[in-house]
Amino acid sequence: MNKKQPFTMLKVFNFFLYGSISILLSFFPLYFQEVGLSQVAIGMLMAGGPFVSIFANPFWGYWSDRLQDIRRVLIVMLIGNVIIVQFVFQLQSLTYVFMAMLVFFMFQTPLLSQSNSMILNAVEGTAHKFGSIRAWGSLGWALLAVAASPLIDLIGIEQLWVLYTILLLITIICSFKLPRSKATKRTKLTREDYKRAFFGNKYFMLFVLLGILISVPNSMNQTFFSLYIDQLGGSVVLIGWAAFLTAIFEAPVFLLLDRFLKKDLKTMMGCLIAVSSLYLLRWILMASATSPLEIMFYQMLHCVTFGGYYYIGTVLTAMLIPSQLRASGQAVYALTWGGVSGIIAGFLGGWLFQELGPRTMYTFSAVLTVFGVVGFTLMWWRLRKVEKYEDRKEVSSR
């Protein structure tokens, strides 16, 4: 077999996986609005995903680590995803839709974290790097969203399920060609192993907790930016272009970080401060937007903000967590973007958007981000002090 083939299929898999999720997340709120739900109801539905992910991410991460077979777990999640989504789109009662969404999110929310674990496992010990493969996910997110928007405009938002199902079936076909785990021996993991790796790791726990302050605003924007564009008179096609600009420049960001980012704790923490500060600028700009075109162009900052934070966080988690617990580590990191923060974003964001308006929602996002920036700055300062102390100790011991 050609040695390049598994990596080629991994790129294609990420392209369609991220592309299908992009279409779903970009147009789901618009679909629910079309069928008559309020912003608060939409926020509640979308908050179901983060709530379920609190259980789903550790659950699937545990089985990936226990079986040492991420590919098999991904296939099960994708098949469950495509089956349950059929019920979501066909049910009429809000209660039944909400229940179906909870089951759907059980299979959908851990997909990206497990995909990251698959990439990290595949590139380990090779010349390939995480960013060069993950960049294909960003391309899929951007290109498929912008390509799908005129089609959705033509056939109607009610037919969103057809497009999503087709893309997901392609993703499932690709998943059967993914590289198998390199591990040949299953590792028996104890509760103490998990406690030591997570709760005994103060830097990782601080990173996760501070990440919630940055990810709540990001989740609110992801859920409601399409409704913001619609409220200002933008079209479905414009929403597709906004999704395109959201991700198209993530690929070069990943490649640049692959090449130039120093893989040490202090440097990466400094980069998180810079990225979080750009998030702050982004929310200030979104709060002041007066036209859908402005929102579309401000979404371009997502490439640097989310792209940078996502890459650094994924690599940082891989550094801080033992390799045999890699899938669980990525699952816990995913919770900062889709767990507690997503629940807060869904409920609070829905209420802020409906009762006080999107500008107030983004102003609140800016305030929350300030606390995240301060927290990462204090963490970076503490790391510098520890590093200087250890350097002095090393010099005095010579």
Secondary structure, DSSP 8 states (H G I E B T S, - for coil): --TTHHHHHHHHHHHHHHHHHHHHHHHHHHHHHHTT--HHHHHHHHHHHHHHHHHHHHHHHHHHHHHT-HHHHHHHHHHHHHHHHHHHHH--SHHHHHHHHHHHHHHHTTHHHHHHHHHHHHHTTSS--HHHHHHHHHHHHHHHHHHHHHHHHHH-GGGHHHHHHHHHHHHHHHHTTS---S--S-----HHHHHHHTTT-HHHHHHHHHHHHHHHHHHHHHHHHHHHHHHTT--HHHHHHHHHHHHTTHHHHHHHHHHH---SHHHHHHHHHHHHHHHHHHHHHHHT--SHHHHHHHGGGHHHHHHHHHHHHHHHHHHHS-GGGHHHHHHHHHHHHHSHHHHHHHHHHHHIIIII-HHHHHHHHHHHHHHHHHHHHHHHHHHHHHHHHHHHHHHHT-
